[in-house]
């Protein structure tokens, strides 16, 4: 699965052009993997109808824990579902940093997403300081415990914070080690369900590196940031996932 996180980028005309170019590329690609695009809230209603029949699923970048109420500026999971959204990114490190989101908040949002029929993509990852101190497994293990509800039915995205936006993904061996840890931790915390939970890697994924990252054991796809904003950068990542 290849998920494009557009972050706070995209007005209507260029957004329509981007999904059109991605859709054209997928039509020319035999047996493409599942593809999701997560544009800003303002583009969900614009792009939803354009994605019908393209094989591209629609995702959002956040939701509120409550189904409705006095929460100015927020959007509920049921509102997203009404627009045809199928996936929602939760707990991204930028949300945790910019909005002070705690693990408990992410857990409540995941519960709300599942209740609305959405698939949550919950992000976890360690900081540069935690990596340097050798605390990265503890940090991510606690994030999993705090951010994922007991009945979690979704996707986990591992994004080392120190790699996001750097232009350079984590070293392959570091990714492999963390993927093994994540699978073991998910299995320890969630039993049989944890053995099959999809795990994505994110953090400066590009077409140049995707062919090295996607074959790593336990990597079930990629959460792509900057490279998802141009079809010519995104489609090589999609193609790298074929026949793995």
C-alpha positions in Angstrom: 0.0 0.0 0.0 1.3 3.4 -1.0 -0.2 6.4 0.9 0.4 10.0 -0.2 0.2 12.5 2.6 -0.1 15.9 0.9 0.0 17.8 4.3 -1.0 21.5 3.9 -0.5 21.6 0.2 -2.9 21.8 -2.7 -5.5 24.2 -4.2 -8.3 22.8 -6.3 -6.9 23.1 -9.8 -3.4 21.6 -9.1 -5.0 19.0 -6.9 -7.3 17.9 -9.7 -4.4 17.8 -12.1 -2.3 15.7 -9.7 -4.9 13.0 -9.1 -5.5 12.9 -12.8 -1.9 12.3 -13.5 -1.6 9.7 -10.8 -4.7 7.9 -12.2 -3.2 8.0 -15.7 0.0 6.5 -14.4 -1.9 3.7 -12.6 -3.9 2.8 -15.7 -0.6 2.3 -17.5 0.8 0.2 -14.6 -0.1 -3.5 -14.5 -1.3 -4.8 -11.2 -0.6 -1.7 -9.1 -0.7 -1.9 -5.3 -3.4 -0.2 -3.3 -2.9 3.6 -3.5 -4.4 6.2 -1.1 -4.2 10.0 -1.4 -4.7 12.2 1.6 -5.2 15.8 0.5 -6.2 18.7 2.8 -9.7 18.9 4.1 -10.7 21.5 1.5 -10.0 19.1 -1.4 -11.8 16.0 -0.1 -15.2 16.9 -1.7 -13.4 18.2 -4.8 -11.4 15.0 -5.4 -13.7 12.3 -4.1 -15.8 12.1 -7.3 -12.7 12.2 -9.5 -11.3 9.1 -7.8 -14.3 6.8 -8.7 -13.1 4.0 -10.9 -9.4 5.0 -10.7 -8.3 2.5 -8.0 -7.2 5.4 -5.8 -8.8 5.6 -2.3 -9.4 8.8 -0.5 -7.9 9.5 2.9 -7.8 12.5 5.3 -5.1 13.8 7.6 -6.9 14.0 10.9 -10.3 13.8 12.6 -11.8 14.8 16.0 -12.5 12.3 18.7 -16.1 13.4 19.1 -18.9 12.7 16.6 -20.2 16.3 16.7 -20.4 19.3 19.1 -18.9 22.6 20.0 -15.4 22.1 18.4 -14.8 25.1 16.2 -12.5 24.3 13.3 -12.6 20.5 13.7 -14.0 17.8 11.5 -15.5 14.5 12.7 -14.9 11.0 11.4 -18.5 10.7 10.2 -18.2 13.9 8.2 -15.2 12.4 6.5 -17.0 9.2 5.8 -19.9 11.1 4.2 -17.4 12.5 1.7 -16.2 9.0 0.7 -13.1 9.1 2.8 -11.9 5.5 3.6 -8.6 6.2 5.6 -7.4 8.8 8.0 -3.9 9.6 9.2 -3.7 10.0 13.0 -1.0 11.0 15.4 1.5 12.2 12.8 4.5 13.7 14.5 3.7 17.1 13.0 0.2 16.9 14.7 1.9 15.8 18.0 4.4 18.7 17.7 2.2 21.5 16.4 -1.0 20.7 18.3 0.4 19.0 21.4 -1.5 15.7 20.6 -0.9 13.0 23.3 -1.1 9.3 22.8 -4.4 9.3 24.6 -5.8 11.8 22.1 -4.7 9.7 19.2 -6.3 6.7 20.8 -9.6 8.5 21.1 -9.4 9.6 17.5 -8.6 6.0 16.3 -11.7 4.8 18.2 -13.8 7.6 16.5 -12.4 6.7 13.1 -13.2 3.0 13.4 -16.7 3.8 14.7 -17.3 5.8 11.5 -16.1 2.9 9.3 -12.7 4.5 8.5 -9.4 2.8 8.6 -7.0 4.7 10.9 -3.3 5.0 9.9 -1.7 5.7 13.3 1.8 7.2 13.1 4.6 6.3 15.6 8.3 7.2 15.6 11.2 8.3 17.7 13.0 11.7 17.8 16.7 12.2 17.0 17.4 12.5 20.7 15.6 9.3 21.5 17.5 7.5 18.7 20.9 8.9 19.9 20.1 7.9 23.5 19.2 4.3 22.5 15.6 4.9 23.8 13.9 4.5 20.4 12.4 1.1 21.0 11.0 2.1 24.4 9.6 5.4 22.9 7.9 3.6 20.0 6.6 0.8 22.2 5.0 3.2 24.6 3.5 5.1 21.6 1.9 1.9 20.4 0.5 1.1 23.8 -0.9 4.6 24.3 -2.1 5.4 20.8 -3.7 2.1 19.7 -7.0 1.1 21.3 -7.4 -2.5 22.4 -9.7 -3.4 19.5 -7.5 -1.6 17.0 -8.3 -2.5 13.4 -6.1 -0.3 11.3 -2.6 0.4 10.0 0.5 1.5 11.8 3.0 3.9 10.1 6.5 4.0 11.5 8.1 7.4 10.7 11.4 8.2 12.4 10.9 11.9 13.2 14.5 12.6 12.4 14.1 11.4 8.8 10.9 13.3 8.0 11.5 16.1 5.5 15.3 15.5 5.5 15.3 14.1 2.0 17.1 11.0 3.3 15.3 8.0 4.7 16.5 6.0 7.6 19.2 3.5 6.8 17.9 0.1 5.6 19.2 -1.8 8.5 17.6 0.7 11.0 14.3 0.2 9.2 14.6 -3.5 9.3 15.5 -3.6 13.0 12.5 -1.3 13.8 10.1 -3.3 11.7 11.1 -6.5 13.5 10.6 -4.8 16.8 7.2 -3.3 15.7 5.9 -6.7 14.6 7.0 -8.3 17.9 5.5 -5.5 19.9 2.2 -5.5 18.1 2.0 -9.3 18.5 2.9 -8.9 22.2 0.3 -6.3 22.8 -2.5 -7.5 20.5 -1.9 -11.2 20.0 -3.0 -12.8 16.8 -4.3 -9.5 15.4 -0.9 -7.9 15.9 0.6 -10.5 13.6 -1.3 -9.2 10.6 -1.5 -5.5 11.2 -0.1 -3.7 8.2 3.0 -1.6 8.9 4.0 1.3 6.6 7.4 3.0 6.6 7.5 6.8 6.2 10.2 9.4 6.3 11.6 10.9 3.1 10.6 8.0 0.9 11.5 8.6 -2.8 11.4 6.6 -6.0 15.2 6.3 -5.6 15.0 4.5 -2.2 11.6 2.7 -2.5 13.1 -0.4 -4.2 15.4 -0.8 -1.2 12.8 -0.1 1.5 9.7 -1.8 0.4 11.2 -5.4 0.2 12.3 -5.2 3.9 10.5 -7.8 6.0 7.3 -6.5 7.7 7.2 -3.4 5.5 3.6 -3.4 4.2 4.0 -0.2 2.2 5.0 3.5 2.4 3.5 6.7 3.8 4.9 9.3 1.4 5.2 13.0 2.1 6.9 15.4 -0.3 7.2 12.9 -3.1 3.4 12.5 -3.2 3.0 16.1 -4.4 4.2 15.3 -8.0 3.0 12.4 -10.0 6.5 11.9 -11.6 7.9 11.4 -8.0 5.0 9.4 -6.6 4.4 6.9 -9.4 8.0 5.4 -9.2 7.3 4.5 -5.5 4.0 2.9 -6.5 5.8 0.9 -9.2 8.5 -0.2 -6.8 5.8 -2.0 -4.8 4.7 -4.3 -7.7 5.4 -8.0 -7.4 7.0 -7.8 -3.9 
